[in-house]
């Protein structure tokens, strides 16, 4: 599943631009990750990835592992750019690329219609949070999926308890409300607070 190396305007009336994660945009992605100490305690957004034919996760530290997957074409994300700086991302890919989802046994046991795409992770620069940038990243990922042939997309956002303040690390996969506004359909709960949500994206271009 290959992304076209093109930029698309974010659809929120901002000057932000969406670009796919590629070897060319990786330095901007890495700068965002390193600004936040590697993200989620040094994850560098590699938790959901598995080993590839050429790269074994345990052989590399986080940034190098991620960079190798990008070079192999098996790490996908929509990056939100503000000028030359990446300020957010939404990670997506195939189940083969992103096998390590939370509550995987429970999800697999109830999955009757496996989707060819899944969305697993968001991250937003601390200086741009609570301004709709995560939704820009989600829309960007869906647009890149459309460019790559479309198909069903599944994701696992959290359902928030009313009135309860939740840390951003807990919301690494976004919220049910954000996905519903993007047209996803709720299917079921997995784990304590995660959901399974799905949307079909028509092919474009």
C-alpha contacts under 8 A as a table, 3 or more apart, distances in Angstrom:
res1	aa1	res2	aa2	distance
1	X	93	X	7.98
1	X	94	X	7.98
1	X	148	X	6.34
2	X	73	X	6.97
2	X	148	X	6.19
3	X	20	X	6.81
3	X	76	X	7.92
3	X	144	X	6.39
3	X	145	X	7.72
3	X	147	X	7.10
3	X	148	X	5.84
4	X	20	X	7.69
4	X	144	X	7.66
4	X	147	X	7.18
4	X	148	X	7.47
5	X	19	X	7.33
5	X	20	X	6.41
5	X	22	X	7.47
6	X	19	X	6.30
6	X	20	X	7.24
7	X	17	X	6.38
7	X	18	X	5.40
7	X	19	X	4.63
7	X	20	X	7.39
8	X	17	X	5.83
8	X	18	X	5.10
8	X	19	X	6.65
8	X	140	X	7.67
9	X	15	X	7.62
9	X	16	X	6.59
9	X	17	X	4.69
9	X	18	X	5.98
10	X	13	X	7.31
10	X	14	X	6.89
10	X	15	X	7.49
10	X	16	X	5.66
10	X	17	X	5.28
10	X	18	X	5.87
10	X	80	X	7.74
10	X	136	X	5.93
10	X	139	X	7.75
10	X	140	X	6.87
11	X	14	X	7.48
11	X	136	X	6.79
11	X	139	X	7.65
12	X	136	X	7.01
15	X	82	X	7.01
16	X	80	X	6.37
16	X	81	X	5.43
16	X	82	X	5.01
16	X	83	X	7.27
17	X	80	X	5.76
17	X	81	X	5.10
17	X	82	X	6.78
17	X	83	X	8.00
18	X	78	X	6.31
18	X	79	X	5.49
18	X	80	X	4.76
18	X	81	X	6.12
18	X	137	X	7.42
18	X	140	X	5.90
19	X	25	X	7.72
19	X	78	X	5.86
19	X	79	X	5.22
19	X	80	X	6.65
19	X	81	X	7.30
19	X	140	X	7.93
20	X	25	X	7.44
20	X	76	X	7.09
20	X	77	X	5.79
20	X	78	X	4.79
20	X	79	X	5.89
20	X	144	X	7.43
21	X	24	X	7.81
21	X	25	X	5.65
21	X	26	X	6.14
21	X	29	X	7.58
21	X	70	X	7.27
21	X	75	X	7.58
21	X	76	X	5.83
21	X	77	X	5.18
21	X	78	X	6.23
21	X	79	X	6.46
22	X	25	X	5.19
22	X	26	X	5.80
22	X	70	X	6.05
22	X	71	X	7.34
22	X	73	X	7.87
22	X	76	X	7.93
23	X	26	X	5.13
23	X	27	X	7.79
23	X	67	X	7.60
23	X	70	X	6.28
23	X	71	X	6.01
24	X	27	X	7.08
25	X	28	X	5.52
25	X	29	X	6.45
26	X	29	X	4.90
26	X	30	X	6.00
26	X	67	X	7.19
26	X	70	X	7.78
27	X	30	X	5.01
27	X	31	X	6.10
28	X	31	X	5.06
28	X	32	X	6.40
28	X	84	X	7.71
28	X	85	X	6.12
28	X	86	X	5.52
29	X	32	X	5.29
29	X	33	X	6.36
29	X	79	X	7.50
29	X	86	X	6.01
30	X	33	X	4.97
30	X	34	X	5.99
30	X	63	X	7.34
31	X	34	X	5.14
31	X	35	X	6.02
31	X	86	X	7.88
32	X	35	X	5.17
32	X	36	X	6.77
32	X	85	X	7.87
32	X	86	X	6.28
32	X	87	X	6.63
32	X	88	X	7.81
32	X	125	X	6.96
33	X	36	X	5.42
33	X	37	X	6.54
33	X	38	X	4.82
33	X	39	X	5.63
33	X	44	X	6.30
34	X	37	X	4.88
34	X	38	X	4.88
34	X	39	X	7.39
35	X	38	X	7.34
36	X	39	X	5.35
36	X	125	X	7.89
37	X	40	X	8.00
37	X	41	X	6.85
37	X	42	X	6.13
38	X	41	X	6.33
38	X	42	X	4.00
38	X	43	X	5.91
38	X	44	X	4.98
39	X	42	X	5.25
39	X	43	X	5.66
39	X	44	X	5.67
39	X	45	X	7.22
40	X	43	X	5.56
40	X	44	X	7.66
40	X	169	X	6.51
42	X	62	X	7.35
43	X	46	X	6.03
43	X	47	X	6.43
43	X	62	X	6.48
44	X	47	X	7.95
44	X	62	X	5.50
44	X	63	X	6.10
44	X	66	X	7.36
45	X	48	X	7.45
45	X	62	X	7.93
45	X	66	X	7.61
45	X	121	X	7.57
46	X	49	X	5.40
46	X	62	X	6.64
46	X	65	X	7.56
46	X	66	X	6.23
47	X	50	X	7.97
47	X	100	X	6.99
48	X	98	X	5.02
48	X	99	X	6.13
48	X	100	X	4.45
48	X	101	X	5.99
48	X	120	X	7.22
49	X	97	X	5.84
49	X	98	X	4.59
49	X	99	X	6.23
49	X	100	X	6.30
50	X	56	X	7.89
50	X	57	X	6.99
50	X	96	X	7.93
50	X	97	X	6.61
50	X	98	X	6.52
50	X	99	X	6.32
50	X	100	X	6.94
51	X	54	X	7.92
51	X	55	X	5.83
51	X	56	X	4.71
51	X	57	X	5.60
52	X	55	X	5.05
52	X	56	X	6.33
53	X	56	X	7.80
55	X	59	X	7.71
55	X	65	X	7.37
55	X	68	X	7.21
55	X	69	X	7.60
56	X	59	X	5.59
56	X	60	X	7.40
56	X	65	X	8.00
57	X	60	X	5.83
57	X	61	X	7.83
57	X	65	X	6.19
58	X	61	X	7.55
60	X	64	X	6.00
60	X	65	X	5.35
61	X	64	X	5.74
61	X	65	X	6.09
62	X	65	X	5.21
62	X	66	X	6.18
63	X	66	X	5.21
63	X	67	X	6.07
64	X	67	X	4.99
64	X	68	X	6.10
65	X	68	X	5.25
65	X	69	X	6.43
66	X	69	X	5.18
66	X	70	X	6.27
66	X	75	X	7.39
67	X	70	X	5.07
67	X	71	X	6.22
68	X	71	X	5.05
68	X	72	X	6.20
69	X	72	X	4.93
69	X	73	X	6.18
69	X	74	X	5.34
69	X	75	X	5.38
70	X	73	X	5.06
70	X	74	X	5.96
70	X	75	X	4.93
70	X	76	X	7.31
71	X	74	X	7.77
72	X	75	X	7.81
73	X	76	X	7.57
74	X	93	X	7.69
74	X	97	X	6.08
75	X	91	X	7.99
75	X	92	X	7.87
75	X	93	X	6.98
75	X	97	X	7.04
76	X	91	X	5.93
76	X	92	X	5.53
76	X	93	X	5.76
77	X	89	X	6.23
77	X	90	X	5.29
77	X	91	X	4.17
77	X	92	X	5.59
77	X	93	X	7.87
77	X	141	X	6.61
78	X	89	X	5.42
78	X	90	X	5.24
78	X	91	X	6.60
78	X	92	X	7.94
78	X	137	X	5.90
78	X	138	X	7.61
78	X	140	X	5.56
78	X	141	X	4.92
78	X	144	X	7.38
79	X	86	X	6.20
79	X	87	X	7.44
79	X	88	X	5.78
79	X	89	X	4.43
79	X	90	X	6.74
79	X	137	X	6.46
79	X	140	X	7.68
80	X	86	X	5.60
80	X	87	X	5.69
80	X	88	X	5.12
80	X	89	X	6.07
80	X	133	X	7.55
80	X	136	X	7.12
80	X	137	X	5.95
80	X	140	X	7.88
81	X	84	X	6.42
81	X	85	X	5.40
81	X	86	X	4.35
81	X	87	X	5.80
81	X	88	X	7.44
82	X	85	X	5.36
82	X	86	X	6.32
82	X	87	X	6.55
86	X	89	X	7.79
87	X	124	X	5.96
87	X	125	X	5.06
87	X	128	X	7.09
88	X	122	X	7.32
88	X	123	X	5.38
88	X	124	X	4.20
88	X	125	X	5.91
88	X	133	X	6.88
88	X	134	X	6.88
88	X	137	X	6.66
89	X	121	X	8.00
89	X	122	X	5.60
89	X	123	X	5.45
89	X	124	X	6.68
89	X	134	X	7.53
89	X	137	X	5.63
90	X	119	X	7.36
90	X	120	X	7.75
90	X	121	X	5.76
90	X	122	X	4.53
90	X	123	X	6.80
90	X	134	X	7.55
90	X	137	X	5.25
90	X	138	X	5.91
90	X	140	X	7.97
90	X	141	X	6.37
91	X	119	X	5.91
91	X	120	X	5.85
91	X	121	X	5.06
91	X	122	X	6.33
91	X	141	X	7.58
92	X	98	X	7.88
92	X	117	X	6.99
92	X	118	X	5.59
92	X	119	X	4.28
92	X	120	X	6.08
92	X	121	X	7.45
92	X	141	X	6.93
93	X	97	X	5.97
93	X	98	X	6.37
93	X	117	X	5.43
93	X	118	X	5.65
93	X	119	X	6.72
94	X	97	X	5.15
94	X	98	X	6.16
94	X	116	X	5.59
94	X	117	X	4.64
94	X	118	X	6.01
95	X	98	X	4.94
95	X	99	X	5.18
95	X	116	X	6.78
95	X	117	X	6.57
95	X	118	X	6.53
96	X	99	X	5.67
98	X	101	X	7.27
98	X	118	X	7.70
98	X	120	X	7.70
100	X	104	X	7.18
101	X	104	X	5.50
101	X	120	X	7.34
103	X	106	X	5.45
103	X	107	X	6.15
103	X	190	X	6.57
103	X	191	X	6.10
104	X	107	X	4.96
104	X	108	X	5.92
105	X	108	X	5.18
105	X	109	X	6.04
106	X	109	X	5.19
106	X	110	X	6.58
106	X	190	X	6.51
106	X	191	X	7.75
107	X	110	X	5.50
107	X	111	X	6.09
107	X	190	X	6.58
108	X	111	X	5.03
111	X	114	X	6.16
115	X	118	X	7.10
115	X	151	X	7.58
115	X	152	X	5.17
115	X	153	X	5.79
115	X	154	X	6.19
116	X	151	X	6.72
116	X	152	X	6.22
116	X	153	X	6.74
117	X	151	X	7.29
117	X	152	X	6.32
117	X	153	X	4.70
117	X	154	X	6.37
118	X	153	X	5.32
118	X	154	X	4.78
118	X	155	X	5.50
119	X	153	X	7.26
119	X	154	X	6.48
119	X	155	X	4.96
119	X	156	X	7.53
119	X	173	X	7.70
120	X	155	X	6.39
120	X	156	X	7.02
120	X	172	X	7.95
120	X	173	X	5.74
121	X	172	X	5.40
121	X	173	X	4.74
121	X	174	X	7.69
122	X	134	X	6.86
122	X	137	X	7.78
122	X	172	X	5.31
122	X	173	X	5.62
122	X	174	X	6.69
123	X	134	X	7.39
123	X	172	X	6.66
124	X	128	X	6.63
124	X	129	X	6.13
124	X	133	X	7.04
124	X	134	X	6.52
125	X	128	X	5.42
125	X	129	X	6.51
126	X	129	X	5.63
128	X	131	X	6.27
128	X	133	X	7.06
129	X	132	X	7.43
129	X	133	X	6.95
130	X	133	X	7.47
132	X	135	X	5.41
132	X	136	X	6.54
133	X	136	X	4.90
133	X	137	X	6.29
134	X	137	X	5.04
134	X	138	X	6.27
134	X	174	X	7.75
135	X	138	X	4.94
135	X	139	X	6.13
135	X	178	X	6.98
136	X	139	X	5.19
136	X	140	X	6.03
137	X	140	X	4.94
137	X	141	X	6.18
138	X	141	X	5.14
138	X	142	X	6.32
139	X	142	X	5.13
139	X	143	X	6.18
139	X	182	X	7.58
140	X	143	X	5.07
140	X	144	X	6.26
141	X	144	X	5.12
141	X	145	X	6.15
142	X	145	X	4.98
142	X	146	X	6.17
142	X	201	X	7.11
143	X	146	X	5.00
143	X	147	X	6.31
144	X	147	X	4.97
144	X	148	X	6.20
145	X	148	X	4.96
145	X	149	X	6.47
145	X	150	X	5.22
145	X	151	X	7.79
145	X	201	X	7.42
145	X	203	X	7.80
146	X	149	X	5.33
146	X	150	X	4.12
146	X	151	X	7.60
146	X	201	X	6.00
146	X	202	X	5.94
146	X	203	X	4.54
146	X	204	X	5.08
146	X	205	X	7.78
147	X	150	X	6.76
147	X	203	X	6.20
147	X	204	X	5.05
147	X	205	X	5.65
148	X	203	X	7.17
148	X	204	X	7.77
149	X	202	X	7.49
149	X	203	X	4.55
149	X	204	X	6.74
150	X	200	X	7.47
150	X	201	X	4.96
150	X	202	X	5.04
150	X	203	X	4.22
150	X	204	X	7.25
151	X	200	X	5.42
151	X	201	X	5.15
151	X	202	X	6.32
151	X	203	X	7.14
152	X	198	X	6.87
152	X	199	X	5.66
152	X	200	X	4.14
152	X	201	X	6.07
153	X	198	X	5.57
153	X	199	X	5.36
153	X	200	X	6.06
153	X	201	X	7.20
154	X	196	X	6.86
154	X	197	X	5.60
154	X	198	X	4.44
154	X	199	X	6.68
155	X	173	X	7.81
155	X	195	X	7.85
155	X	196	X	5.90
155	X	197	X	5.42
155	X	198	X	6.52
156	X	173	X	6.46
156	X	194	X	5.89
156	X	195	X	5.06
156	X	196	X	4.87
156	X	197	X	6.30
157	X	171	X	7.49
157	X	173	X	4.96
157	X	174	X	5.03
157	X	175	X	4.75
157	X	176	X	5.30
157	X	179	X	7.52
157	X	194	X	5.70
157	X	195	X	5.61
157	X	196	X	7.17
157	X	197	X	7.60
158	X	171	X	6.52
158	X	173	X	6.92
158	X	174	X	6.34
158	X	175	X	4.75
158	X	176	X	5.70
158	X	193	X	5.58
158	X	194	X	4.42
158	X	195	X	6.02
159	X	175	X	5.89
159	X	176	X	5.26
159	X	177	X	7.65
159	X	193	X	5.53
159	X	194	X	6.10
159	X	195	X	6.75
160	X	164	X	7.23
160	X	166	X	7.86
160	X	175	X	7.12
160	X	176	X	7.76
160	X	193	X	7.36
161	X	164	X	5.55
166	X	170	X	6.78
166	X	171	X	7.60
167	X	170	X	5.51
167	X	171	X	6.90
168	X	171	X	5.00
168	X	172	X	6.60
169	X	172	X	5.43
171	X	174	X	5.05
171	X	175	X	6.72
174	X	178	X	6.93
174	X	179	X	7.72
175	X	178	X	5.36
175	X	179	X	6.54
176	X	179	X	5.23
176	X	180	X	6.09
176	X	186	X	7.96
176	X	195	X	7.20
176	X	197	X	7.98
177	X	180	X	5.10
177	X	181	X	6.26
178	X	181	X	5.22
178	X	182	X	6.41
179	X	182	X	4.92
179	X	183	X	6.47
179	X	184	X	5.42
179	X	197	X	7.65
180	X	183	X	5.11
180	X	184	X	4.92
180	X	185	X	6.46
180	X	186	X	7.62
181	X	184	X	7.34
183	X	199	X	6.76
184	X	197	X	5.85
184	X	198	X	5.16
184	X	199	X	4.80
185	X	197	X	5.28
185	X	198	X	5.28
185	X	199	X	6.36
186	X	195	X	7.16
186	X	196	X	6.23
186	X	197	X	4.53
186	X	198	X	6.78
187	X	195	X	7.35
187	X	196	X	5.50
187	X	197	X	5.61
187	X	198	X	7.41
188	X	195	X	5.71
188	X	196	X	5.40
188	X	197	X	7.54
189	X	192	X	7.69
189	X	193	X	6.91
189	X	194	X	5.75
189	X	195	X	4.28
189	X	196	X	6.13
190	X	193	X	6.88
190	X	194	X	5.30
190	X	195	X	5.65
190	X	196	X	7.07
191	X	194	X	5.84
